[in-house]
Amino acid sequence: MIPAGSVIAAGAAIAALGFCAAVRAQEATPPDILVKNVMLEVADIIRNDKDIQSGDRKKVIALIETKVVPHFNFASMTASAVGNSWGKANPQQKARLTDEFRTLMVRTYASAIAIAAYKDQKLDFRPLRAKPTDTDVTVNVRVLQSGAAPVRIDYDMEKTARGWKVWDVRVADISLTANYRTEFANIVRDSGIDGLIKALEAKNKSGGRPATAATAEKKR
């Protein structure tokens, strides 16, 4: 599991990926420069927004929806999290899985951002190691925290027709999508793709710990 402190740091960093530039500008901006610009801008928004600092969840979610969500490829993230079972899902099931996983990520990082707003953090942007022709790159950032070891955050990004998109985030070398893979695989093994959809729906509705497919059935 990703340590709580690392999730908080990741939440703040991921939230900062919401730079509202036009698609043309996104395509022209190298991914590392895009991440740097975005992180600095959103970090400034958080520092100057008293509502976010006081834990206004609705405002935090609105920030994520408008600034962060457009820059993530949730279909690719969900496919990675579901793993081999993704190929067993039909188009409708894939759409529902993607929607539920998106909701899970938004709510997870809404909580992380609310806590991270209090943290005195500095960002160390590492040089991008990629060729100009590469369409799949990793952007490296270090979150420096007073009295704690730096947290390494790697953004795996792909170049699409709509600009650079994040398809995975690794915190201290632990993949966000891989972190869910075993849990999801166990649910699919026991209850199938529909069971996983129900479990995600139940978790998102409760906002609590992961629900099993059996628990989801009891709530229906």
N, C-alpha and C positions, 0 to 999 in steps of 0.2 A: 504493500500500500504506500501511496505517496504521503510523507510526513505532513502533519497539519501546517507547520511553519512554511513548508515548501509550497503547499496548496495556496496559502495566503499570498505568498510572493508571486506565484504563478497567476493568481487571480488579478492582482494589480497589473502585472505585465500584459496579460492577455487582454484585459479591458482596454489597455492603451493602444490596441491595434485598430481602433476605429477611426482612422483618418478619413474624413469625408471629402475626398477629392473626386473629380470626374473620372470616368473610366479611362478616358484618353490619358489623363495625367498619371493614373495608376500604372498603365501599361508602359509609360515612358520612364517611370521612377524605378530604379533598381530596388530589389526587395529589402536589402539592408538599410537603405536610406529611407524607404517607406516606413519600415518598422521604427527606426529612430525618430523620425518626425512625428509619427503617431504617438509613440510612447511619451515623448516629451510634452506634446500638446495635451493629451488626456490626463497625464499626471498633474499638469497645471490646473486642469478643470477640477480634478478631485481636491487638490489643495485649496482651491478657492470656493468650493461649494460646501457651505455649512450644513446643508440638508444631507448630502452624501456622507459627510464626516459624522453626522449624528445618527447615521444608520437608516436613512429614509429608503426602504427597500423598493418602493415603487419608482422612485427617481433613479435608483441604481439600475433597476431592470430596464427602464426607459433608455438610460445611457448605453447599456449593452445592446439593446435592440437596434438603436440607431447608429451606434458607432462601431460596434464589434461584429455583430452578426453578418453584415454585408461582406466581411473580409475573411470569412471561414467557409470552406467547402464541406458542409455538414454531410452531404451524401458520401463523400470519400471518407470522412471521419467515422461515420456510422458503419460503412462497409468494413473498415479496418477493425473497429471494435467488435463487430459481429463475427468476423473471421470467415472460416470456410462455410459457415451456415448461411452467409449472405447469398450464395449461389442457389440456395434452396428456396429463397423467398421470391414470390411473384412481384410484379411491379407495384401493385397496390400495397402489399405488405412492406416493400422497401420504402415506399413513401411514408407509411405510418411509422415505421421504425425510425426513419430520419427525423420526422417531426417530433417524436417523443425524445429522441436522443438530443436534439437541439434544445428542447425545453429543459432537459436534465442539465445540460451544460450551462444554460443561461442562469438557472436557479442556483447551481453550485457556485458559480463565480459571482453572482450577486452577493452571496454571503461572504465570499472571500474578499471582495472589493470593499464591502462595508467595514470589515475588520482592518484591511490593509490601509484604509484611509488614514489610520492613526499612526502608521509606521513611518519612521524617518528612513527612507530608502534612497540609494543612489544607483544609477544604472551605468553599467560598463558595456558599451557596444563593441563587440569584437569584429575584426576585419572579415569580410565575406570571402570565402574561398570557393570561387566558382568561375566558370568560363562565361563570357558574354552570351554564348549560344545555349547555355544550360537552361532547361525548363523546369527543373526540379532541384531546389537548393535548400540549405539549412542556414538559418540566421541565428547566430549565437549571441546571447545577452547574459550578463552576470548581474544579479541583484545584490547590491552591497548593503548589509544591515549592521547597524551599530551593535557591537557585542555578540555578533553571530557570524558564522562562516558564510561566505558568499554562496548564493544559490544559482546554479547553472540552469538556464532555460533555453532550450533549442526549439526554434520554430521551423518545422518542415513545411515548405511552401512549394506550390506548383504554379506555373504560368498558364493561365487559361485565356479564353477569348475576352473574359471580363476582368482581366488583370491578375495580379498575384494573389493567391488564396492560401490560407493555412489549412493543412489537412491533418496535422498532428502536432502535439506539443509534448516535449520531453522535459520533465523536471528532475534534475539530478540523475539524468540518464534513464529515468522511468517514463515510458510512453504513456500518455494519457489514454489513448485508445486501447493499448495492450493491457492496461490496468483493469479494463472491464471485460477483456476477452474470455477469461476462464469462467467468470460469473455468468456471462451471457451464454457461453457454450453449455454450461450445466443446465440452464433453464431450457434451452432449445432441446437438449437431449431428453429431458424429462417431460416437456410439455409442447415442444414444437415452436415454430416461428410465432404462431398466434399466442402461445403462452408467454413468450418474451415480450410481445407487444402489450399484453395485459399486465405483466409485471412492471413494465416501464410506466404504463398509465397509472397504476396504483402508486408507484413511488412518487411520480410527479404530483399526483393529487394530494398525497399525504405530506410530502415534503420531508419525509423521514428516512429511515434506513431502507436499503433495497428490499423490495417485496418479492417473494417467490411467486410462481404462477399459482400455487395452491392458495396463498394468501389473497392474491388478486381475485381468485374465483369466489372466496368467501365473502369478499366485499361487494360482489355483484348482486 
